[in-house]
Amino acid sequence: MSATDIPAGGAPQGTPPAKSEKLPRPVSLEGGMKLERDPASGELRPTTRDAPPALSDGAIRSHVTLVQVPCTVTAPDGTQVRGLTRDNFRLLEDGAEQQIDSFDAAETPASIALILDASPSIYRQLGQMREVARSLSASLGAQDAVAVLAFSDQTHLLLPFSTDRALLAAALASPELARVADSSQSLIYQAVYLTARELFPDRAGRKAIVLLTDGQDSGLGLTWDPASMHASPQAANHLAFDDVARELASSGVELYVISTENRPSAMTDAWLAAHQRMPLLTAEAQRLGMPHYTLYLAELVRQAGGGLYFMRELGGLQEIYHRIALKLGAEYTLGYYPTTDSTPNDAGWHQLKVEIVGQADASVIHRAAYYVSSQ
């Protein structure tokens, strides 16, 4: 499992390009930095030779990081509620109420990475990509930056973050997609992990990955046994599902999944909402006939925040991308500096809960937790 440095691309965030530039040459995200698992924390980290130099003065340093929690507020009829203020939200971490230090009602630009599954079983779906480019261009704000990636056995960056919509259209119609598709493997979770790790660290504002896939991953060996989410002792330095969830949760990147499979009949929006605060890989879900590979996608969305869509029930990719863009355009982002009885930003998972004040019938969707690295 490895990654490489990604060149900065497109116009600087918040600065629209004066004219369309030439589509950059695709970059593979594989190769370069090596990762190994820390035996104490269980986290994947750069190897010692790749890690930044250690502090030499023996001092213990700590800092409190601003935690950002994107939220979508929905009325009973399913429409998104706009016009709320900071006073309409109550935010809790591990049961302790937090002071909301920053509030953004979708006013700052968003960074959106489109990840396309180019494995042979999915590649035939990509014929709609030109229409997707038009739909996104019409739905996103002019300052919202979009990156495009495609994967099968490797992950390729076709377009670094850019506000140039002509480059977006060119990337989605690129012949490089056919070259990426020349593999029978589909390393879905590796693509998400590498994208979150390599593209988003320097991005401010709202951050989201939009993933198009059937969910049938070739790399992690996921099964109905929840233990398959964790790294095995026999492959300790290999990527595991937990690593992907931690990477998304620590970087504040939401995940929007578009499944090319049929929606399982029992996996209704109401069922997902009722299970928002509990793991989805259960014996109950298996009895209800839900494919485990679709449940893993839903579980990652549950932990990171975002949404799960099924292409066949919503009239195609163009409509789904339009809905996702509208949802991102109606998001509220709450920021806070954690204050609890424990040390601020203690390493590990921290549970999040957002409540709406003064909107009795409204419901709120947000990520279930965030993760603090021990490094």
C-alpha positions as CSV (number, residue, x, y, z in Angstrom):
1,M,0.0,0.0,0.0
2,S,1.6,3.2,-1.1
3,A,1.0,6.8,-2.3
4,T,2.8,9.5,-4.1
5,D,3.0,13.3,-4.0
6,I,0.3,15.0,-6.1
7,P,1.0,18.2,-8.0
8,A,-1.0,21.2,-7.2
9,G,-3.5,21.7,-10.0
10,G,-6.0,24.1,-11.5
11,A,-6.5,27.6,-10.3
12,P,-5.9,28.6,-6.7
13,Q,-9.0,28.0,-4.6
14,G,-11.3,31.0,-4.9
15,T,-9.6,32.3,-8.1
16,P,-11.4,31.5,-11.3
17,P,-9.1,30.9,-14.3
18,A,-8.9,33.5,-17.0
19,K,-9.1,30.8,-19.7
20,S,-9.2,27.0,-20.1
21,E,-5.7,25.4,-19.7
22,K,-4.6,22.2,-21.3
23,L,-5.7,19.1,-19.5
24,P,-2.7,17.9,-17.5
25,R,-1.2,14.5,-18.0
26,P,-2.8,11.8,-15.7
27,V,-0.8,11.0,-12.5
28,S,-0.8,7.6,-10.8
29,L,-1.3,7.8,-7.0
30,E,0.5,4.5,-6.5
31,G,4.3,4.4,-5.8
32,G,6.4,6.6,-3.5
33,M,5.7,6.9,0.2
34,K,5.6,3.6,2.1
35,L,3.3,3.0,4.9
36,E,3.5,0.8,8.0
37,R,1.1,0.2,10.9
38,D,1.9,1.6,14.3
39,P,1.7,-1.3,16.8
40,A,0.4,1.0,19.6
41,S,-2.3,3.0,17.8
42,G,-3.1,0.6,15.0
43,E,-2.8,3.5,12.5
44,L,-1.0,3.4,9.1
45,R,1.8,5.9,9.0
46,P,4.8,6.8,6.8
47,T,7.8,4.6,7.5
48,T,10.6,6.1,9.6
49,R,12.6,7.1,6.6
50,D,9.6,8.9,5.0
51,A,8.3,10.5,8.2
52,P,9.1,14.2,9.1
53,P,12.1,14.7,11.4
54,A,11.4,14.4,15.1
55,L,11.6,17.3,17.5
56,S,15.0,17.4,19.1
57,D,14.4,19.6,22.2
58,G,12.5,17.0,24.2
59,A,9.5,19.3,24.6
60,I,6.0,17.9,24.6
61,R,3.8,19.8,22.2
62,S,0.1,19.7,21.8
63,H,-2.5,21.7,19.9
64,V,-6.3,21.8,19.7
65,T,-7.6,21.5,16.2
66,L,-10.8,23.0,14.9
67,V,-13.3,20.2,14.2
68,Q,-15.7,20.9,11.3
69,V,-19.1,19.1,11.2
70,P,-21.0,19.5,7.9
71,C,-24.8,19.1,8.4
72,T,-27.8,18.9,6.2
73,V,-31.2,19.9,7.6
74,T,-34.3,18.5,6.1
75,A,-38.0,19.4,6.4
76,P,-40.7,16.7,6.7
77,D,-41.4,17.0,3.0
78,G,-37.8,16.2,2.2
79,T,-36.8,19.7,1.1
80,Q,-33.6,21.1,2.6
81,V,-34.0,23.9,5.2
82,R,-32.0,27.0,4.4
83,G,-31.6,30.3,6.3
84,L,-30.7,28.9,9.7
85,T,-28.2,30.6,12.0
86,R,-25.7,29.4,14.5
87,D,-28.3,29.7,17.3
88,N,-30.4,27.0,15.6
89,F,-27.8,24.3,16.3
90,R,-26.6,22.5,19.4
91,L,-23.4,20.4,19.1
92,L,-22.2,17.7,21.4
93,E,-19.0,15.6,21.5
94,D,-19.0,12.4,23.5
95,G,-22.1,13.8,25.2
96,A,-20.6,17.1,26.2
97,E,-22.0,20.3,24.7
98,Q,-19.5,22.3,22.7
99,Q,-19.3,26.0,21.8
100,I,-19.8,26.6,18.1
101,D,-16.8,28.8,17.2
102,S,-17.4,29.0,13.4
103,F,-20.5,28.8,11.3
104,D,-20.7,28.6,7.5
105,A,-24.0,28.3,5.5
106,A,-22.4,27.0,2.3
107,E,-20.7,30.4,1.6
108,T,-17.1,29.2,1.3
109,P,-16.1,27.3,-1.9
110,A,-16.2,23.5,-1.9
111,S,-13.6,21.0,-3.0
112,I,-15.2,17.9,-4.7
113,A,-13.2,14.9,-5.9
114,L,-15.1,12.7,-8.4
115,I,-13.8,9.1,-8.2
116,L,-14.9,6.9,-11.1
117,D,-14.7,3.1,-11.0
118,A,-13.3,2.2,-14.4
119,S,-13.2,-1.5,-13.9
120,P,-14.8,-3.5,-16.8
121,S,-18.1,-4.1,-15.0
122,I,-18.6,-0.3,-14.5
123,Y,-16.9,1.2,-17.5
124,R,-19.9,0.9,-19.7
125,Q,-21.8,3.3,-17.3
126,L,-19.3,6.1,-18.1
127,G,-21.0,7.0,-21.4
128,Q,-23.0,9.6,-19.5
129,M,-20.0,11.5,-18.3
130,R,-20.3,14.4,-20.8
131,E,-23.8,15.0,-19.5
132,V,-22.5,14.8,-15.9
133,A,-20.0,17.6,-16.7
134,R,-22.8,19.8,-17.9
135,S,-25.0,19.0,-14.9
136,L,-22.2,19.7,-12.4
137,S,-21.2,22.9,-14.2
138,A,-24.8,24.2,-13.9
139,S,-25.3,23.1,-10.3
140,L,-22.0,24.0,-8.6
141,G,-20.8,27.5,-7.6
142,A,-18.3,29.2,-9.8
143,Q,-15.7,29.0,-7.1
144,D,-16.2,25.3,-6.3
145,A,-13.2,23.2,-7.3
146,V,-13.5,19.8,-8.8
147,A,-10.9,17.0,-9.2
148,V,-11.4,13.9,-11.3
149,L,-9.9,10.4,-10.6
150,A,-10.4,7.0,-12.1
151,F,-9.4,3.6,-10.8
152,S,-9.3,-0.1,-11.4
153,D,-6.2,-1.8,-10.0
154,Q,-4.5,1.6,-9.7
155,T,-5.8,5.1,-9.0
156,H,-5.1,7.8,-11.5
157,L,-5.6,11.6,-11.1
158,L,-7.0,12.9,-14.4
159,L,-7.6,16.4,-13.2
160,P,-6.3,18.1,-10.0
161,F,-8.6,20.5,-8.2
162,S,-9.7,23.1,-10.7
163,T,-12.5,25.7,-11.2
164,D,-12.2,25.4,-15.0
165,R,-15.4,23.7,-16.2
166,A,-13.9,23.1,-19.7
167,L,-11.1,21.1,-18.1
168,L,-13.8,19.1,-16.1
169,A,-15.6,18.3,-19.3
170,A,-12.3,17.2,-21.0
171,A,-11.4,15.0,-18.0
172,L,-14.7,13.2,-18.0
173,A,-14.5,12.6,-21.7
174,S,-10.8,11.7,-21.6
175,P,-9.5,8.6,-23.5
176,E,-7.4,7.9,-20.4
177,L,-10.6,6.4,-18.8
178,A,-10.3,3.5,-21.3
179,R,-6.7,3.0,-20.4
180,V,-7.5,2.9,-16.7
181,A,-10.2,0.3,-17.4
182,D,-7.7,-2.2,-18.7
183,S,-7.8,-4.4,-15.5
184,S,-10.1,-6.9,-14.0
185,Q,-9.5,-5.6,-10.5
186,S,-11.5,-2.9,-8.6
187,L,-9.6,-1.4,-5.7
188,I,-12.4,0.8,-4.4
189,Y,-11.3,1.5,-0.9
190,Q,-7.7,2.1,-1.9
191,A,-8.9,4.8,-4.3
192,V,-10.9,6.5,-1.6
193,Y,-8.0,6.3,0.9
194,L,-5.4,7.7,-1.5
195,T,-7.7,10.5,-2.6
196,A,-8.5,11.6,1.0
197,R,-4.9,11.3,2.0
198,E,-3.2,13.0,-1.0
199,L,-5.6,15.6,-2.4
200,F,-7.4,17.1,0.6
201,P,-4.8,18.0,3.3
202,D,-4.3,21.6,2.1
203,R,-8.0,22.2,1.1
204,A,-10.1,24.6,3.2
205,G,-13.9,24.8,3.3
206,R,-16.3,22.1,2.5
207,K,-14.7,18.8,1.3
208,A,-16.4,15.9,-0.4
209,I,-15.6,12.7,-2.4
210,V,-18.2,11.5,-4.9
211,L,-17.7,7.9,-5.7
212,L,-19.3,6.0,-8.6
213,T,-18.9,2.2,-8.2
214,D,-20.8,-1.1,-7.8
215,G,-19.1,-1.6,-4.4
216,Q,-17.5,-5.0,-5.3
217,D,-13.9,-4.4,-4.0
218,S,-11.1,-6.6,-5.0
219,G,-8.6,-5.6,-2.4
220,L,-9.7,-5.7,1.2
221,G,-11.3,-9.2,1.4
222,L,-14.4,-7.8,3.2
223,T,-17.0,-10.5,4.3
224,W,-20.0,-10.7,6.5
225,D,-17.6,-11.1,9.5
226,P,-17.1,-7.5,10.9
227,A,-13.6,-8.6,11.8
228,S,-12.7,-8.3,8.1
229,M,-12.8,-4.5,8.6
230,H,-9.7,-4.6,10.6
231,A,-6.1,-5.2,9.6
232,S,-5.0,-8.8,10.1
233,P,-1.8,-9.8,11.9
234,Q,-0.7,-11.6,8.7
235,A,-1.0,-8.4,6.6
236,A,-0.5,-5.7,9.2
237,N,0.9,-3.1,6.8
238,H,-1.9,-3.5,4.2
239,L,-4.8,-1.2,3.9
240,A,-8.0,-2.1,5.9
241,F,-11.5,-0.7,5.9
242,D,-10.8,0.9,9.3
243,D,-7.9,2.9,7.8
244,V,-10.2,4.4,5.1
245,A,-12.8,5.4,7.7
246,R,-10.2,7.0,9.9
247,E,-8.7,8.9,7.0
248,L,-12.0,10.4,5.9
249,A,-13.0,11.1,9.5
250,S,-9.8,12.8,10.5
251,S,-9.7,15.0,7.3
252,G,-13.3,16.0,7.4
253,V,-14.1,14.7,4.0
254,E,-17.7,13.7,3.3
255,L,-18.5,10.7,1.1
256,Y,-21.2,10.6,-1.5
257,V,-21.6,7.1,-3.1
258,I,-23.4,6.4,-6.3
259,S,-24.0,2.7,-6.6
260,T,-24.6,1.1,-10.0
261,E,-26.4,-1.8,-8.3
262,N,-30.1,-2.0,-7.5
263,R,-31.1,-0.7,-4.1
264,P,-31.7,-3.6,-1.6
265,S,-35.4,-3.5,-0.9
266,A,-34.9,-3.3,2.9
267,M,-32.3,-0.6,2.7
268,T,-34.7,2.3,2.6
269,D,-33.8,5.9,3.5
270,A,-35.8,5.4,6.7
271,W,-33.8,2.2,7.6
272,L,-30.5,4.0,7.1
273,A,-31.7,7.0,9.1
274,A,-32.8,4.7,12.0
275,H,-29.3,3.1,12.0
276,Q,-27.4,6.3,11.7
277,R,-25.7,5.8,15.1
278,M,-24.9,2.0,14.9
279,P,-22.8,-0.3,12.7
280,L,-24.7,-1.7,9.7
281,L,-22.9,-5.0,9.3
282,T,-25.3,-7.1,11.4
283,A,-27.1,-10.5,11.3
284,E,-30.3,-8.5,10.9
285,A,-29.0,-6.9,7.7
286,Q,-27.9,-10.3,6.4
287,R,-31.4,-11.8,7.1
288,L,-32.9,-8.9,5.2
289,G,-31.0,-9.9,2.1
290,M,-28.7,-6.8,1.8
291,P,-25.4,-7.5,0.0
292,H,-22.5,-7.1,2.3
293,Y,-20.6,-5.1,-0.3
294,T,-23.4,-2.5,-0.5
295,L,-23.5,-2.4,3.3
296,Y,-19.8,-1.6,3.5
297,L,-20.4,1.4,1.3
298,A,-23.3,2.5,3.5
299,E,-21.2,2.0,6.6
300,L,-18.4,4.2,5.3
301,V,-21.0,6.9,4.4
302,R,-22.4,6.5,7.9
303,Q,-19.1,7.2,9.5
304,A,-17.9,10.0,7.2
305,G,-21.2,11.7,6.5
306,G,-22.6,12.3,3.0
307,G,-25.1,10.2,1.2
308,L,-25.8,6.9,-0.6
309,Y,-27.6,6.9,-4.0
310,F,-28.7,4.2,-6.4
311,M,-28.3,5.1,-10.0
312,R,-31.1,3.0,-11.4
313,E,-33.8,4.5,-9.2
314,L,-33.1,8.2,-9.9
315,G,-33.0,8.4,-13.6
316,G,-29.2,8.3,-14.2
317,L,-26.0,10.0,-13.3
318,Q,-26.9,13.5,-14.4
319,E,-29.8,13.7,-12.0
320,I,-27.8,12.2,-9.1
321,Y,-24.9,14.6,-9.5
322,H,-27.3,17.5,-9.7
323,R,-28.9,16.4,-6.3
324,I,-25.5,16.0,-4.7
325,A,-24.5,19.5,-5.8
326,L,-27.7,20.9,-4.5
327,K,-27.2,19.2,-1.2
328,L,-23.6,20.5,-0.9
329,G,-25.0,24.0,-1.7
330,A,-27.4,23.8,1.2
331,E,-25.0,22.5,3.9
332,Y,-24.2,24.1,7.2
333,T,-20.7,23.6,8.6
334,L,-20.2,23.9,12.4
335,G,-16.7,24.4,13.7
336,Y,-15.6,24.0,17.3
337,Y,-12.5,23.5,19.5
338,P,-13.2,20.5,21.6
339,T,-13.5,21.1,25.4
340,T,-14.2,18.0,27.5
341,D,-13.2,16.6,30.8
342,S,-10.5,14.8,29.0
343,T,-7.5,16.2,27.1
344,P,-8.7,18.2,24.1
345,N,-8.5,16.2,20.8
346,D,-7.6,13.0,22.6
347,A,-6.4,10.4,20.0
348,G,-9.1,8.1,18.8
349,W,-12.8,8.2,17.8
350,H,-15.1,10.9,19.2
351,Q,-18.9,10.7,18.9
352,L,-20.8,13.6,17.4
353,K,-24.4,14.7,17.9
354,V,-26.1,17.7,16.3
355,E,-29.5,18.9,17.4
356,I,-31.8,21.5,15.8
357,V,-33.2,24.3,18.0
358,G,-36.4,26.1,17.0
359,Q,-37.2,23.8,14.1
360,A,-39.3,21.1,15.8
361,D,-40.1,19.0,12.6
362,A,-36.7,19.3,11.0
363,S,-34.2,16.5,10.9
364,V,-30.4,16.8,10.7
365,I,-27.9,14.5,9.0
366,H,-24.2,14.6,9.9
367,R,-21.2,12.3,10.3
368,A,-21.4,10.1,13.3
369,A,-17.9,10.7,14.7
370,Y,-14.5,12.2,13.9
371,Y,-11.1,10.7,14.4
372,V,-7.9,12.2,16.0
373,S,-4.6,10.6,15.0
374,S,-2.2,9.7,17.7
375,Q,0.7,11.1,15.8
